[in-house]
Amino acid sequence: MRFPPALHVNRLSPNQASELVSCNRREFLRWVTGATAAGTLLGLSPVRAIASASPLKRKAVVVTFGGGCRDEETFMPEGQENVPHLLKDLIPQATFFTRVVNHGILGHYVATASLATGVYETFDNFAAVPPDHPTVFEYFRKDLKRPFYDAWVVAPANGFNRIGGSDARSFGPEYAANVILPKRLLKQALSKTSDARYGHLLVDNYETPLFAPEVQDNKVNLEQFSDLLKLSVADFVAHALTLSSPDELSVYVARQLMLRYAPSLLWITLHDMDVAHAGCYSLYLEGIQRTDRLCAEIWQHIQSQPEYAGKTTLFILPDFGRDSDMDAGGNGFQHHRTGDALSRTTWLMALGPGIRENTVVDRPVQSVDLVPTLGALLGFSAAESSGQPLREVS
């Protein structure tokens, strides 16, 4: 199967390039998995298949395939070896959106905040500030009157500590999610040691290390973490030493949360592949491969837990892409500076009860559509979001 070279994509208008990226993904996925086009199925209402479950009995887990990745290293033929679990295990069970466009700022914290609010946030990516607009966690907890332990975020430590709640009027800390920063907690636990074995787990920011914001007002500190999860600090540190990456540490903590609290809304931001900013292609590929494996492990864990199996929708999506090798204004895989169509055109998969399996959706949607989609699934209103519910899954 032949695909147009990247040079041709860069000669097109942004909209044409975005459409071509979407078409390439669709054709490749149909070739690999035999996926069905959603357009042939939408004569019937795509919503009602999952509407029978009570909103408070439904759960959602969101995994941001964080750090930015390109099709060359994932869904194109030369990249498929890096995402075997997505292709063989998850996509056959999922509805896959091939054309998710991010019109916002391409910085990891601000872009993830935009995913979490359903509005393209405009604050400085390296500022230690909360989002301006209500987050999905605030909508969820306020509208559905959910307790503090029912919404959690597990995230890297470079400023993400403020993502659980906003400065929006009538929302704010009272309705925010609990935010756990595993790297920050591990750093606190090791504060009296200089054990070099943990160095690879503590790197805080690959993008601009000199400007990483100081973490303040963290939602959960080390003592609270130990008390909440009934996990000793010694056990936490000992387990960290057996792991090879910060993302594995994050997924370990997420599993503990699921076992302890079974939250109805859990957000996990993976970030290992952002090592691309260091310019090492092999580590970037290793990050993609690990993220691919961890996504499959998260789904397996969901299916193995009685509190989650049969009632949980999993969403997986990147925050954005990375620069093309052929764009003179960019740095290829290393950065995401150009804001071109390849950097902005990402994907999303959704799988769970009532979601059509092995189905491809080609129509353009936006990354800010995630929050209203979660609202439609779980039963809350995302009134200030600028997105629209994805009708194929909501």
PLY file of the C-alpha trace (Angstrom):
ply
format ascii 1.0
element vertex 394
property float x
property float y
property float z
element edge 393
property int vertex1
property int vertex2
end_header
0.00 0.00 0.00
1.47 3.38 -0.99
1.12 6.66 0.87
1.99 10.18 -0.34
5.41 11.41 0.81
5.53 14.05 3.53
6.85 16.62 1.04
3.55 16.52 -0.84
1.62 17.13 2.36
3.61 20.27 3.05
2.67 21.70 -0.36
-1.03 21.55 0.44
-3.22 24.05 2.27
-3.66 23.31 6.01
-7.16 21.95 5.44
-6.06 19.78 2.52
-3.10 18.47 4.49
-5.32 17.68 7.47
-7.75 15.81 5.23
-4.93 13.86 3.59
-3.53 12.84 6.98
-7.01 11.63 7.95
-7.41 9.67 4.70
-4.03 8.04 5.11
-4.90 6.92 8.64
-8.26 5.60 7.50
-6.83 3.59 4.61
-4.00 2.21 6.70
-6.31 1.15 9.52
-8.70 -0.51 7.11
-5.77 -2.29 5.53
-4.37 -3.48 8.87
-7.55 -4.13 10.88
-10.37 -4.26 8.33
-12.06 -1.38 10.13
-15.51 -0.27 8.98
-16.35 3.29 7.96
-18.66 4.87 10.51
-20.44 6.81 7.79
-22.09 3.62 6.58
-23.51 2.95 10.03
-24.98 6.28 11.02
-28.43 5.81 9.53
-29.48 4.67 12.99
-28.91 6.76 16.07
-25.34 6.08 17.25
-26.12 7.32 20.74
-28.79 5.04 22.12
-26.68 1.89 22.34
-25.06 3.17 25.53
-27.82 5.31 26.96
-29.42 2.60 29.06
-26.82 2.72 31.85
-27.44 5.15 34.70
-24.98 8.07 34.43
-23.68 7.60 37.97
-22.97 3.94 37.27
-20.88 4.75 34.23
-17.18 5.48 34.45
-14.64 7.09 32.14
-10.86 6.89 31.94
-8.98 9.37 29.76
-5.39 8.68 28.71
-3.52 11.42 26.90
-0.96 9.84 24.61
1.21 12.67 25.83
4.30 14.31 24.47
3.15 14.42 20.86
3.72 11.78 18.20
3.62 11.59 14.42
2.05 9.15 12.00
5.51 8.21 10.67
6.21 6.57 14.02
2.70 5.19 14.67
0.05 4.61 12.02
2.02 4.69 8.79
3.49 1.36 7.60
6.98 2.26 8.77
5.71 3.06 12.28
3.31 0.20 12.95
5.91 -1.84 14.80
5.89 0.85 17.50
2.16 0.53 18.29
1.30 -3.19 18.09
-1.10 -3.01 21.04
-3.08 -0.11 19.60
-3.34 -1.84 16.24
-3.98 -5.41 17.35
-5.63 -5.11 20.75
-7.38 -1.75 21.10
-8.43 -0.38 17.70
-10.33 -3.60 16.81
-12.49 -2.88 19.88
-12.76 0.88 19.30
-14.28 3.69 17.33
-11.29 5.57 15.94
-11.42 9.23 14.88
-8.78 9.88 12.24
-9.06 13.67 12.08
-8.97 15.39 15.45
-7.77 18.95 14.95
-6.17 21.03 17.71
-6.56 24.76 16.99
-4.90 25.84 20.22
-1.41 26.48 21.59
0.92 23.51 21.08
2.46 23.35 24.54
1.87 20.28 26.64
0.37 21.80 29.77
-1.79 24.38 28.01
-2.89 21.83 25.39
-3.78 19.27 28.05
-5.64 21.97 29.96
-7.60 22.68 26.76
-8.49 19.00 26.53
-9.67 19.12 30.14
-11.79 22.28 29.77
-13.13 21.92 26.24
-11.87 25.45 25.49
-8.61 26.44 23.82
-6.77 27.93 26.79
-4.36 30.78 26.06
-2.15 31.07 29.14
1.64 30.71 29.10
2.51 27.03 28.84
5.24 27.45 31.47
3.19 29.44 33.97
2.06 27.75 37.19
-1.57 28.79 36.74
-4.90 26.96 36.66
-7.07 26.94 33.54
-9.32 29.94 33.01
-12.39 27.84 32.24
-14.12 25.12 34.27
-12.54 21.70 33.96
-14.31 18.46 33.22
-13.72 17.46 36.84
-15.55 20.53 38.16
-18.49 20.02 35.82
-18.63 16.37 36.86
-18.42 16.89 40.61
-20.70 19.93 40.77
-23.48 18.76 38.46
-23.56 15.20 39.75
-22.72 16.05 43.37
-19.83 13.63 43.38
-17.50 13.29 46.40
-13.83 14.29 46.36
-12.60 10.74 45.79
-14.56 10.24 42.54
-12.35 12.38 40.25
-8.55 12.09 40.01
-5.71 13.21 37.77
-2.35 11.42 37.54
0.09 13.61 35.64
3.73 14.61 35.09
5.01 17.31 37.39
5.82 20.22 35.07
3.00 22.53 36.05
0.22 19.97 35.79
-0.48 20.34 39.51
-3.00 23.11 38.71
-4.99 21.21 36.09
-7.55 19.71 38.46
-9.51 22.92 38.96
-9.96 26.38 37.46
-10.33 30.00 38.49
-13.81 30.10 36.95
-16.55 31.69 39.02
-18.96 29.27 40.70
-16.48 26.41 40.25
-12.93 26.23 41.62
-11.24 24.21 44.40
-14.45 22.97 45.98
-15.17 20.90 42.87
-11.64 20.23 41.62
-10.12 16.82 41.01
-7.44 15.41 43.26
-4.12 15.70 41.41
-1.31 13.24 42.03
2.15 13.96 40.62
4.08 10.70 41.11
7.45 12.21 40.18
6.95 15.01 42.67
6.00 12.57 45.41
8.99 10.36 44.65
11.27 13.40 44.77
9.85 14.29 48.19
10.37 10.75 49.41
14.00 10.81 48.25
14.73 14.32 49.48
17.19 13.06 52.10
19.04 10.77 49.75
21.09 11.16 46.59
20.32 7.79 45.06
21.28 8.06 41.38
19.17 5.02 40.51
16.06 7.21 40.43
17.40 9.96 38.18
15.53 8.75 35.08
12.24 8.91 37.00
12.65 12.47 38.21
13.24 14.49 35.02
10.55 17.13 35.17
10.44 18.80 31.75
11.97 17.74 28.45
10.64 20.70 26.49
12.27 23.65 28.28
13.86 22.40 31.52
15.15 25.83 32.52
11.63 27.26 32.61
9.74 24.51 34.38
7.38 26.16 36.89
7.89 25.58 40.58
5.27 23.15 41.86
3.12 24.80 44.51
-0.31 24.12 45.99
-0.08 20.48 45.05
-3.43 18.83 45.65
-1.94 15.72 47.30
1.31 15.73 49.30
3.37 12.72 50.29
1.70 12.15 53.66
-1.80 12.47 52.19
-0.82 10.13 49.35
0.33 7.47 51.79
-2.79 7.86 53.92
-5.24 7.96 51.02
-3.94 4.87 49.26
-2.90 2.98 52.40
0.45 2.53 50.72
3.60 3.11 52.73
6.18 5.52 51.41
8.74 2.72 51.61
6.59 0.47 49.43
6.05 3.31 46.94
9.79 3.98 46.68
10.65 0.29 46.47
8.18 -0.23 43.65
9.46 2.82 41.78
12.92 1.28 41.65
11.56 -1.68 39.66
10.12 0.61 36.98
11.89 1.92 33.93
10.05 5.18 33.32
7.96 8.00 34.85
4.92 6.84 32.87
5.13 3.37 34.37
5.17 5.03 37.78
2.08 7.05 36.84
0.19 3.96 35.68
1.18 2.12 38.86
-0.29 4.96 40.94
-3.42 5.04 38.74
-3.95 1.33 39.39
-3.69 1.91 43.13
-6.32 4.64 42.86
-8.62 2.34 40.93
-8.25 -0.40 43.51
-8.71 1.94 46.47
-11.38 4.40 45.27
-12.66 3.16 41.90
-13.12 6.78 40.73
-15.77 7.38 38.10
-13.56 9.90 36.31
-9.83 9.19 36.03
-7.43 11.19 33.86
-3.91 9.86 33.17
-1.39 12.00 31.30
1.50 9.98 29.86
4.58 11.91 28.85
7.61 9.68 28.21
7.72 10.27 24.46
8.33 13.97 25.06
11.97 12.99 25.50
12.01 13.74 21.77
12.89 17.32 22.77
16.30 15.99 23.80
16.89 15.05 20.15
17.29 11.30 20.66
15.13 9.48 18.12
15.61 6.05 19.71
14.34 7.28 23.09
11.36 8.95 21.38
10.48 5.62 19.73
10.96 3.83 23.04
8.54 6.29 24.64
5.90 5.58 21.97
6.36 1.83 22.36
6.02 2.05 26.13
2.95 4.27 25.91
1.40 1.79 23.48
1.97 -1.03 25.97
0.73 0.97 28.95
-2.51 1.90 27.17
-3.20 -1.78 26.61
-2.38 -2.55 30.25
-4.76 0.15 31.44
-7.56 -1.36 29.36
-6.75 -4.85 30.65
-6.87 -3.54 34.21
-10.24 -1.90 33.54
-11.59 -5.20 32.24
-10.24 -7.13 35.23
-11.89 -4.96 37.91
-15.54 -5.58 38.85
-16.01 -1.85 39.58
-14.96 -1.00 36.01
-15.63 -3.94 33.71
-18.66 -3.47 31.49
-19.32 0.11 32.59
-16.18 2.06 31.62
-15.40 4.03 28.47
-11.70 4.54 27.73
-10.58 7.51 25.65
-7.03 7.67 24.28
-5.76 10.70 22.35
-2.54 12.67 21.84
-2.41 16.31 22.89
-1.01 17.15 19.41
1.58 15.98 16.88
5.14 16.98 16.00
6.86 18.75 13.11
7.33 17.21 9.68
10.84 16.24 8.60
10.27 18.20 5.39
9.20 21.50 6.95
12.09 23.99 6.85
10.59 25.90 9.78
10.47 22.94 12.13
12.78 20.44 13.77
11.19 17.18 12.69
10.36 14.72 15.44
12.20 16.80 18.04
9.73 19.68 18.39
6.23 20.97 17.58
6.94 24.57 16.66
5.44 25.10 13.22
1.76 24.73 14.05
1.24 23.10 10.65
-1.43 20.55 9.83
0.80 17.62 10.75
1.34 19.09 14.21
-2.34 19.82 14.70
-4.08 16.80 13.17
-4.23 14.03 15.74
-6.55 11.12 16.51
-8.81 9.74 19.21
-10.05 6.30 20.05
-12.94 5.38 22.30
-13.77 1.89 23.50
-16.16 0.49 26.03
-19.77 -0.67 26.44
-21.96 0.35 23.53
-19.08 1.78 21.46
-18.99 0.37 17.94
-15.95 -1.80 17.45
-13.36 -1.60 14.65
-14.98 1.54 13.26
-13.28 4.52 11.63
-14.70 8.07 11.66
-13.25 10.40 9.01
-15.15 13.58 9.66
-13.15 16.46 11.19
-13.67 16.96 14.90
-11.79 19.03 17.48
-9.79 18.13 20.54
-12.11 20.33 22.62
-14.98 17.95 21.77
-13.74 15.56 24.45
-15.26 17.37 27.46
-18.83 17.66 26.11
-18.57 14.02 25.01
-17.68 13.02 28.56
-20.59 15.14 29.75
-23.01 13.31 27.45
-21.69 9.95 28.64
-21.65 10.64 32.37
-24.65 12.94 32.58
-23.31 16.42 33.31
-23.44 19.69 31.41
-20.24 21.20 29.97
-21.90 24.58 29.49
-18.79 26.68 28.92
-17.04 24.27 26.56
-16.67 25.37 22.95
-16.73 21.77 21.68
-19.54 19.45 20.63
-20.31 15.91 21.83
-18.98 13.25 19.48
-22.24 11.74 18.31
-20.62 8.41 17.46
-19.80 7.65 21.10
-21.79 10.03 23.32
0 1
1 2
2 3
3 4
4 5
5 6
6 7
7 8
8 9
9 10
10 11
11 12
12 13
13 14
14 15
15 16
16 17
17 18
18 19
19 20
20 21
21 22
22 23
23 24
24 25
25 26
26 27
27 28
28 29
29 30
30 31
31 32
32 33
33 34
34 35
35 36
36 37
37 38
38 39
39 40
40 41
41 42
42 43
43 44
44 45
45 46
46 47
47 48
48 49
49 50
50 51
51 52
52 53
53 54
54 55
55 56
56 57
57 58
58 59
59 60
60 61
61 62
62 63
63 64
64 65
65 66
66 67
67 68
68 69
69 70
70 71
71 72
72 73
73 74
74 75
75 76
76 77
77 78
78 79
79 80
80 81
81 82
82 83
83 84
84 85
85 86
86 87
87 88
88 89
89 90
90 91
91 92
92 93
93 94
94 95
95 96
96 97
97 98
98 99
99 100
100 101
101 102
102 103
103 104
104 105
105 106
106 107
107 108
108 109
109 110
110 111
111 112
112 113
113 114
114 115
115 116
116 117
117 118
118 119
119 120
120 121
121 122
122 123
123 124
124 125
125 126
126 127
127 128
128 129
129 130
130 131
131 132
132 133
133 134
134 135
135 136
136 137
137 138
138 139
139 140
140 141
141 142
142 143
143 144
144 145
145 146
146 147
147 148
148 149
149 150
150 151
151 152
152 153
153 154
154 155
155 156
156 157
157 158
158 159
159 160
160 161
161 162
162 163
163 164
164 165
165 166
166 167
167 168
168 169
169 170
170 171
171 172
172 173
173 174
174 175
175 176
176 177
177 178
178 179
179 180
180 181
181 182
182 183
183 184
184 185
185 186
186 187
187 188
188 189
189 190
190 191
191 192
192 193
193 194
194 195
195 196
196 197
197 198
198 199
199 200
200 201
201 202
202 203
203 204
204 205
205 206
206 207
207 208
208 209
209 210
210 211
211 212
212 213
213 214
214 215
215 216
216 217
217 218
218 219
219 220
220 221
221 222
222 223
223 224
224 225
225 226
226 227
227 228
228 229
229 230
230 231
231 232
232 233
233 234
234 235
235 236
236 237
237 238
238 239
239 240
240 241
241 242
242 243
243 244
244 245
245 246
246 247
247 248
248 249
249 250
250 251
251 252
252 253
253 254
254 255
255 256
256 257
257 258
258 259
259 260
260 261
261 262
262 263
263 264
264 265
265 266
266 267
267 268
268 269
269 270
270 271
271 272
272 273
273 274
274 275
275 276
276 277
277 278
278 279
279 280
280 281
281 282
282 283
283 284
284 285
285 286
286 287
287 288
288 289
289 290
290 291
291 292
292 293
293 294
294 295
295 296
296 297
297 298
298 299
299 300
300 301
301 302
302 303
303 304
304 305
305 306
306 307
307 308
308 309
309 310
310 311
311 312
312 313
313 314
314 315
315 316
316 317
317 318
318 319
319 320
320 321
321 322
322 323
323 324
324 325
325 326
326 327
327 328
328 329
329 330
330 331
331 332
332 333
333 334
334 335
335 336
336 337
337 338
338 339
339 340
340 341
341 342
342 343
343 344
344 345
345 346
346 347
347 348
348 349
349 350
350 351
351 352
352 353
353 354
354 355
355 356
356 357
357 358
358 359
359 360
360 361
361 362
362 363
363 364
364 365
365 366
366 367
367 368
368 369
369 370
370 371
371 372
372 373
373 374
374 375
375 376
376 377
377 378
378 379
379 380
380 381
381 382
382 383
383 384
384 385
385 386
386 387
387 388
388 389
389 390
390 391
391 392
392 393
